Amino acid sequence: MALLRSSDRLPALQGLTLSLGATLDVARECETFLAWLEDLCQPAMAALFVRSEEGDDVLRLICARGVQRLDEEEMPVDADPWEWLAGRGVEIPGEVEQRLALPIRQEN
């Protein structure tokens, strides 16, 4: 997974901001974010979970790359995403040190 040099970080974030625009469509925002992440660091696999709008303790799998669709797409908020995915038959690529989980807090 390639990391950005300090001097490249702001332009990368500006590109994401322009791609997102002013949309309020969560599915579109998630797809845009994953496409940006793919361009940025070429992950072997990515899965984006979002907390349900009802505010319950569940994260919904909204979009993914390198992961087949799952029968169960709701993960408990306190679950380890790697263990949860592996428990559903997803082959997790790479060593533990090469994995990245990005918790993103939703602001209203």
C-alpha positions in Angstrom: 0.0 0.0 0.0 1.6 3.2 -1.1 1.5 6.2 1.2 1.6 9.8 0.2 4.4 12.2 0.8 3.5 15.1 3.0 3.6 17.5 0.0 1.0 15.4 -1.9 -1.6 15.0 0.9 -3.4 18.3 0.4 -3.9 18.0 -3.3 -5.2 14.4 -2.8 -7.7 15.6 -0.3 -8.7 18.5 -2.5 -9.3 16.0 -5.3 -11.6 13.9 -3.1 -13.5 17.1 -2.1 -14.1 18.0 -5.7 -15.2 14.5 -6.6 -17.7 14.4 -3.7 -19.2 17.7 -4.6 -22.3 18.7 -2.7 -24.1 15.3 -2.9 -26.1 14.0 0.0 -26.4 10.5 -1.5 -24.6 8.2 0.9 -24.1 5.4 -1.7 -22.6 7.8 -4.2 -20.3 9.3 -1.5 -19.1 5.8 -0.5 -18.4 4.8 -4.1 -16.6 8.0 -4.7 -14.5 7.6 -1.6 -13.6 4.0 -2.5 -12.6 5.0 -6.0 -10.4 7.8 -4.5 -8.9 5.3 -2.1 -8.1 2.9 -4.9 -6.3 5.6 -6.9 -4.4 6.7 -3.8 -3.1 3.5 -2.3 -4.2 0.5 -4.5 -5.6 -1.7 -1.8 -6.0 -5.4 -2.5 -9.4 -5.2 -0.8 -11.6 -2.5 0.6 -15.0 -2.6 2.4 -16.9 0.5 3.5 -19.3 0.1 6.4 -21.6 2.9 7.5 -23.7 3.1 10.7 -27.4 2.8 10.0 -29.4 6.0 10.0 -31.5 4.7 12.9 -28.4 5.0 15.1 -28.5 1.4 16.2 -25.3 -0.6 16.9 -25.0 -2.0 13.4 -22.7 -1.1 10.5 -24.0 -1.8 7.0 -21.6 -2.8 4.2 -22.4 -0.2 1.6 -19.7 -0.9 -1.0 -16.6 -3.0 -1.4 -13.8 -3.9 -3.8 -12.3 -7.4 -3.9 -15.1 -8.7 -1.7 -18.0 -10.8 -3.0 -21.5 -9.7 -2.0 -22.4 -11.2 1.4 -25.7 -12.7 2.5 -25.3 -10.8 5.8 -24.3 -7.2 5.3 -24.8 -5.9 8.8 -21.9 -6.0 11.2 -22.1 -5.2 15.0 -20.5 -1.9 15.6 -18.1 -3.4 18.1 -16.9 -6.2 15.9 -13.4 -6.5 14.4 -14.1 -6.0 10.6 -11.3 -8.4 9.6 -12.6 -11.2 11.8 -16.2 -10.5 10.8 -15.3 -10.7 7.1 -13.2 -13.8 7.5 -16.0 -15.4 9.4 -18.2 -15.0 6.4 -15.7 -16.7 4.1 -13.9 -13.6 2.8 -10.2 -14.3 2.1 -8.3 -11.4 3.8 -5.2 -10.5 1.7 -1.9 -9.5 3.2 -0.3 -9.6 6.6 -1.8 -7.9 9.6 0.7 -5.1 9.4 -0.5 -4.3 5.8 -4.1 -3.8 6.7 -5.8 -0.5 7.2 -9.1 0.2 9.0 -10.4 3.7 8.8 -13.1 4.5 11.3 -15.0 7.5 10.0 -17.4 9.3 12.3 -20.6 10.5 10.6 -21.5 14.1 11.5 -25.1 15.4 11.1 
